[in-house]
Amino acid sequence: MLRLLRRFGGDRAGNFAMTLAIIAIPLIGGAGFGLDAVRAFNLKSRLQNAADAAAVGSIAKSSPGVLAATTMSGDGEIAEGDADAKNLFQANLDKGDLAAVQNVTAQIQKDGNRVNSTVTYQATMPTTLMQVLGQKYVKLSGTASASSNMPLFADFYLLLDNTPSMGIGATPQDVATMVANTPDQCGFACHETSTSNDYYHLAKSLNVTMRIDVVRQATQSLMETAKESTQFPDEFRMGIYTFGSTIDDADLDQIADLTSDFDAASKQAGGIDLMTIPTQGYKDDMATDLNGAMNKLNNDIDTPGSGYSGASRAKYIFLVSDGVNDHSNYSCSRQLVNSKDGRCIEPIDLQTCSKIKNRGIQIAVLYTTYLDLPTNAFWTSWVKPFTPKIGSLMQSCASPGLYFEVSPTQGISDAMTALFKKIILDPRLTG
């Protein structure tokens, strides 16, 4: 027996087959690990992509979750958003991936002016060759998160300067055309209705574009932008105001009631035109009470809200003006032009702006640069001394980040659109 055992131990025949049998299991397991690892990586990528899509899609501006958030009075979880996120996750998987998913949870929450989304999943993938090592499943899990601003519900009150100074040529070339065709070299197209000295109709016959023409067109263009930007009912509303159609009713004049019907508002804006005066010197030409109009508009605006829902709307005054008062003010910051009637020509008074902003109303200012009129003696005496200060004062009147100055060669329409989009794309400004 001992001799037989020694012979068996020393026999080298059949070693390859035995060795192969011994190492086959780890070889198959190792190959299976590589194959299953690739499969697991691909499945994990598809699951994560589905979770990412669900997290982002569930807080898209028009999603059920965000729509529900706009009706909430406070913060908290949004059940409609949770369900929507789960549906989006499932919709982004094919049937094979769907079978692997064991559990998916979603939590969509409103937190102040933010909507936050978290989607978590767990899945198992059956292995193939790794089963020889006793590994029947590979567990996969992951999380995707996203966050976005709440939509802004806001009311915009457009206060448009249509006083005689807005009859100035819209560009230096328009001004030069008026100067060259008027006996007193006047760059203004004053709308005088009772005399033959009606430069307004002269400007029309010369195809001169006045600044009021550009403001009218820009306002109509803004209505179209607001219409295109709206995704929720009454998300934005616009009201349009001027300083009056004639000097006899120079006051806050409502052209369009606060509305989300931007087609109707655009049609009404088409009627905006230069304030008329019977003759030069009528009522001492006092036709621009900029601060008075702002105070009256402030009284018409109810208490502003957060802007996060239709029941709590943010409020904006959209001021488009050259920033110069020409009114009766015996407390004038400068020398009175006429002490008898208190005619005062001065820049905007920042106290009015502060009073409005202290209520939580934002002021967006588009300053239509007051052009130099060296051929006009009155301008040289009464406006030129403070012209360099107007821009900085108008900027101080505006809420932070909501100021734009338009030079004679720039587009008022582009500037108005830029201010509007800055507001609606950055709800933090409503705070």
Beta strands, then each sheet from edge to edge (+ up, - down):
strand 1: 76-77
strand 2: 101-111
strand 3: 114-126
strand 4: 137-149
strand 5: 154-160
strand 6: 236-242
strand 7: 253-259
strand 8: 314-321
strand 9: 324-328
strand 10: 343-347
strand 11: 362-368
strand 12: 403-406
sheet 1: 1+ 2- 3+ 4-
sheet 2: 7+ 6- 5- 8- 11- 12-
sheet 3: 9+ 10-
end
